[in-house]
Amino acid sequence: MIHRQEAVIGGRVMSIETGRVAEQSSGAVLLRYGDTIILATVVGSDEPREGIDFFPLTVDVEERMYAAGKIPGGFIKREGRATEHAILSCRLADRPLRPLFPKGYRNDVQVVITVLSADQENDYDILGIVGASAALSVSDIPFAGPVGAVRVGYIDDQFVINPLESQMAQSKLDLAIAGTSDAVMMVEAGAKELPEELMLEAVRIGQESLQDIIKMQEKLAQLTNKAKRPFVPALVDEALRVDVATFVRPRFEAAVNNTDKTARSNALGLVQEELVSTLGVQYPERLKEIISFYEKELKAYVRNNILDNGVRPDGRDLKTIRPINCEVGLLPRTHGSAIFTRGQTQVLSVVTLGSPGDEQVLDGLSSSEKKRFMHHYNFPPYSTGESKPLRGPGRREIGHGALAERAVSAVLPSPGEFPYTIRAVSDILSSNGSTSMGSVCGTTLALMDAGVPIHAPVAGVAMGLITGEGERAGKWAVLSDIQGIEDALGDMDFKVAGTADGVTALQMDIKVKGITYEIMSKALEQAREGRMFIMEKMLDAIDAPREELSEYAPRIQTIKINPDKIGAVIGPGGKTIRKIQDESGAKLDIEDDGSVNISATSGEAMQHAMDAVRALTEEVEVGHIYTGTVRRIVDFGCFVEILPGKEGLVRTSQLADYQVARPEDVVSVGDEITVMVIEVDGQGRVNLSRRSALSGEMPTAAEMESERSNRGGPGRGGPGRSSGGYGMRGGDRDGGPNRGGYNNDRGGYNRGGYNNDRDNGSRGGGYDRNSGGGGFGQRRPMGGPSRTPNPNGPSGPRRDNYGQRPDRRW
């Protein structure tokens, strides 16, 4: 039988349906929100897995590319390894569900979330939590749910529940919250430096908003009316437990209370060995139970010592941060590097700068296709003193890297301020608690060392929680800067990153069935104190981003071209742009709006590429003043290159503000002169005037007409254009080597005129670039002498300030 429940959440209908599909699973639901639809299924084994001491829960997310009407990219046209977003969604669903299974439950449970339809407005990650909880609720698997989940945004100073993807660009907050009817189970957030009070208010509003989702699941479970399978925890042998406690408790004080992780581990290892060798004789068949009781006694000792005495295993009080040491600029050939050390946690962070074309292209269900900032986190086995095979990044590495990436993204400059693609890599060299927050600090230092103009430094700290049981019920303690043993034996790992002005990232994992707002408020307040302490230590190493980029980092300059000219720069099949890149050594990235980002490691390569792009795209405009180079001198004037590959004619009468007899009296080949464009005729030929550039005034219409009427004349081409042409020495219509008519069909422009490529004398008398200086308007080889920078012209200040970064906000 099909059962269905629906409710209005965030102004849109959310529906949950069971009984239609996947009938052989333990529980299955179809969840729809907008046009996003997911199938969530759960299967639980009938018997516990033998020989394990943990709960074997697996959560998988399957993205089907057909859900967004896409075919997978790459050579193999089917879905492969899970995308980063899918992996993060798995972790997001796992965290609030795991604490709600019975303690000691060892049956395998697998949750599979399959995305069937994605409208690219309602993200499936939040729906995956709800769907997984609903599938568990209608199954026979023991589960203390249901769990509801929503996303909270902050747009125009208002909280928004489940904002659309198209709205998130305007949101200052992206907070995912999951909880039960009476407690918060999970929080994960990215924010743009929002105060702690506002973050706590967002959690409160989110917790209220998910109650309707919980009620839907409760009604659905009542309608299906499937009984939960019985689970009876294993009986405890009180006699054995007392014997283990009596043996280890006196030995824990000396073994546990040690600032050095390795020394503590060795000491505890000796206690365990002595316990096994002593009680193993008395209970030879019960070694697993002995070790289990030992671990429970260790957990109780550490927790009770903190609750009763406020003393932690390394001797710190509840708020003290471990010793901090920061170093920058360690690696000479990288663009930015830093080592951040906090206690026995040590992180090496390295930043690499690339061109806009180095952005990561994402092949997923999201409408977003590129990623400009990437943070990658590596956790090698030597960081914990272990020997393991090296494999690719797992879910933990992906999750920790994404958290640090989110924390730092809030302070990165915009592409307009700093048009680089940025990759940060954090290698964990030593691990003893909160390596993800160490990565935040190390990456901030490396970005500053690389000269990235971040708006403010970001620091992070991990908070822990100890809650009392039995006679200590109701007591709790929040710990700052937790180390490994406190993470393993505590109830919460609450990571908080931010600047001096506010929070940029949150992530809360808990092992208990929810925490109160009082605890969360205390944790946020204590976290702020801790991260401010850490930030001061960071700023002692480097107090602001470096003024200059590394000499090994590429420089990027952006020039704007007419979008209609993009095709000319790219060329057929990319031939032109590849040629420019091969010849210059620079890299070109072209945006749809006509922005051409040129990146190079040398000024020569940069200039070569810029000249090539300008030669293909810049247009000469009447009235503009250019500084150009004299390329050829002829009887009637000289030809001046005003743009790469673009020449214009300055007639003798326009060379000076006085009468000039011969061009050679005023200019020589190679001279740089300032000229004004006074005419671009119907055939695209450019006429220039040095006289107008000196006076700042265009010639009058009468002067221009007089100039045109004097182009012919006795001895210089006859009285008119048809009788020989502009400046040539014959009036014969057929031209010849010395008789090329400037605008004549037989001996002129089309057959030897001064804008023709053909050899001198082959079909007329035109000037040819291979004999006597090149045709007027023909391109010169790239890489010629640079023109004088003109602050108001095309060259602009970019050339003078090559390699300099724009003013930063700090």
Beta strands, then each sheet from edge to edge (+ up, - down):
strand 1: 3-9
strand 2: 12-18
strand 3: 27-33
strand 4: 36-48
strand 5: 57-63
strand 6: 107-117
strand 7: 148-155
strand 8: 158-161
strand 9: 173-179
strand 10: 184-194
strand 11: 324-328
strand 12: 336-342
strand 13: 345-354
strand 14: 360-361
strand 15: 370-371
strand 16: 373-378
strand 17: 421-430
strand 18: 459-467
strand 19: 476-480
strand 20: 492-498
strand 21: 503-510
strand 22: 555-560
strand 23: 587-590
strand 24: 595-600
strand 25: 625-634
strand 26: 637-643
strand 27: 646-651
strand 28: 672-680
strand 29: 686-689
sheet 1: 1+ 2- 3+ 4- 6+ 5+
sheet 2: 8+ 7- 9+ 10- 21+ 20- 18+ 19-
sheet 3: 11+ 12- 13+ 17- 16-
sheet 4: 14+ 15-
sheet 5: 22+ 24- 23+
sheet 6: 25+ 26- 27+ 29+ 28- 25+
end
